[in-house]
């Protein structure tokens, strides 16, 4: 399976949403229950959240592709393969827990798992953690997605990520691995584009989020 397969799955869900409008209806309800730390300046909050969710979902296969390419160029493809396979698997082989969620709401959950997996991947190695690969805006986007999915389910997803990362990279040896060659590859144009995408994701959708105690 490849990131292209994930893009095809997303495209199919968007066509389904165009016919049903189910996900947008869900976001209208969710918009009225968001914590005070999230402010939406747009005229139609649900539409702002909808566009954010679409971009957040579409970012997942691009992130997978970018990590895969950087790992290959750094000669670390085998090391990163379990993360890439797990991230793609969220979309192509969802667990029993996720099967009942289809459409864009289901893809938001899968994208959240993908983004959180990669975030935890960076945190579990000394080289990638020190490089600050995860922009604070990416963290904010994940926090917003967490709220849109809703608790306690989103907390259960976080727990499943913790288990997955421990299985793949839970040893001290992994933490101490020298992944500087991978970090160097992330200085390229593709990764810069992705960082810029994250930096503007909330702003261009008229959403402000403060990293306060409420999240």
C-alpha positions in Angstrom: 0.0 0.0 0.0 1.1 3.5 -0.8 0.1 7.1 0.2 -1.6 7.3 -3.2 -4.1 4.6 -2.0 -4.9 6.9 1.0 -5.5 9.8 -1.3 -8.0 7.7 -3.3 -9.8 6.7 -0.1 -10.1 10.4 0.9 -11.4 11.3 -2.5 -14.1 8.7 -2.3 -15.2 10.0 1.2 -15.4 13.6 -0.1 -17.7 12.5 -2.9 -19.8 10.7 -0.3 -20.0 13.8 1.8 -21.0 15.9 -1.2 -24.1 13.7 -1.5 -25.0 13.4 2.2 -23.6 16.4 4.1 -23.4 14.2 7.2 -20.0 15.4 8.4 -20.9 19.1 8.1 -24.0 18.5 10.2 -21.9 16.9 12.9 -19.5 19.9 12.9 -22.4 22.3 13.3 -23.3 20.5 16.5 -19.6 20.3 17.6 -19.0 24.0 16.9 -21.4 24.9 19.7 -19.6 22.8 22.3 -15.9 23.7 21.8 -13.9 24.8 24.8 -13.2 28.5 25.3 -9.6 28.0 24.2 -10.8 27.6 20.6 -12.0 30.7 18.9 -13.5 30.7 15.4 -13.6 34.1 13.7 -15.3 33.0 10.5 -18.9 33.9 9.7 -19.8 30.2 9.6 -17.9 28.3 12.3 -19.0 24.8 11.0 -17.7 25.6 7.5 -14.3 26.8 9.0 -14.1 23.5 11.0 -15.1 21.5 7.9 -12.4 23.1 5.7 -9.8 22.6 8.5 -10.8 18.9 8.8 -10.5 18.4 5.1 -7.0 19.9 5.0 -5.9 18.0 8.1 -7.1 14.7 6.6 -5.4 15.4 3.2 -2.2 16.3 5.0 -1.9 12.7 6.4 -0.8 10.9 3.2 1.5 13.8 2.3 3.1 13.5 5.8 3.5 9.8 5.3 5.1 10.3 1.8 7.5 12.9 3.2 8.6 10.8 6.1 9.1 7.8 3.8 11.1 9.8 1.2 13.3 11.4 3.9 14.0 8.0 5.5 14.9 6.5 2.1 17.3 9.4 1.2 18.9 9.1 4.7 19.4 5.3 4.3 17.0 4.7 7.2 14.0 3.3 5.2 13.9 0.0 7.2 13.9 1.8 10.5 10.9 4.0 9.6 9.0 1.4 7.7 7.0 0.2 10.7 5.7 3.7 11.3 4.9 4.3 7.7 3.1 0.9 7.4 1.1 1.6 10.6 0.1 5.1 9.4 -1.1 3.8 6.0 -2.8 0.9 7.8 -5.0 3.3 9.7 -6.7 4.1 6.4 -6.4 0.8 4.5 -6.8 -1.7 7.3 -8.7 0.0 10.2 -9.1 -1.8 13.5 -12.4 -3.1 14.7 -12.7 0.0 16.8 -12.7 2.2 13.7 -14.7 0.1 11.1 -18.1 1.6 12.2 -16.8 5.1 11.5 -17.0 5.8 7.8 -17.1 9.0 5.6 -15.1 12.1 6.5 -15.7 11.7 10.3 -14.0 8.3 10.1 -11.1 9.7 8.0 -10.6 12.5 10.6 -10.1 9.8 13.2 -7.6 8.0 10.9 -5.8 11.2 10.1 -5.6 12.0 13.8 -4.0 8.6 14.5 -1.5 9.1 11.7 -0.5 12.6 12.8 -0.2 11.6 16.4 1.8 8.5 15.6 4.3 10.6 13.7 4.4 13.2 16.5 5.2 10.4 19.1 7.7 8.9 16.7 9.7 12.1 16.8 9.5 12.3 20.6 10.9 8.8 21.0 14.3 9.5 19.5 16.9 11.9 20.8 17.9 13.2 17.3 14.4 13.9 16.1 13.2 15.2 19.4 16.1 17.8 19.6 15.5 18.9 16.0 12.0 20.2 16.8 10.5 18.7 13.7 7.0 19.0 15.1 5.9 22.6 14.8 3.8 24.1 17.6 1.1 24.7 15.0 1.0 21.0 14.2 0.4 20.4 17.9 -2.4 22.9 17.9 -4.0 21.2 14.9 -3.8 17.8 16.6 -5.4 19.3 19.7 -8.3 20.8 17.6 -8.8 17.4 15.9 -8.9 15.8 19.3 -11.7 18.1 20.3 -13.6 17.5 17.0 -13.4 13.8 17.6 -14.5 14.2 21.1 -13.7 12.7 24.5 -13.4 10.0 25.8 -12.9 8.4 22.4 -10.0 10.7 21.5 -8.3 9.7 24.7 -8.7 6.1 23.8 -7.1 6.8 20.4 -4.1 8.5 22.2 -3.7 5.4 24.4 -3.7 3.2 21.3 -0.9 5.4 19.8 1.2 5.0 23.0 0.9 1.2 22.7 1.8 1.2 19.0 4.9 3.4 19.6 6.0 1.3 22.5 5.8 -1.8 20.3 7.8 -0.2 17.5 10.3 2.0 19.3 9.9 1.5 23.1 13.5 0.6 23.8 16.3 2.9 25.1 18.3 1.7 22.2 15.9 3.3 19.8 15.9 6.6 21.7 19.7 6.8 21.4 19.8 5.9 17.7 21.6 8.5 15.6 18.9 9.8 13.3 20.7 13.0 12.3 20.9 11.8 8.6 17.0 11.7 8.6 16.8 15.1 10.3 19.2 16.5 7.6 16.8 15.3 4.9 14.0 17.2 6.5 15.7 20.4 5.6 14.6 19.9 2.0 12.0 21.9 0.1 9.2 19.3 0.6 9.5 19.4 4.4 9.6 23.2 4.3 6.4 23.2 2.3 4.8 20.9 4.9 6.0 23.1 7.8 4.5 26.2 6.1 1.3 24.3 5.5 1.0 23.6 9.3 1.9 27.1 10.2 -1.0 28.5 8.2 -3.6 25.8 8.6 -5.5 27.3 11.5 -5.0 30.9 10.4 -6.4 30.4 6.9 -9.5 28.7 8.3 -10.1 31.6 10.8 -9.4 29.5 13.9 -7.4 30.5 16.9 -6.4 28.1 19.6 -4.5 28.8 22.8 -2.4 26.1 24.4 -4.1 26.5 27.8 -5.0 24.2 30.6 -8.4 23.6 29.0 -7.0 21.3 26.4 
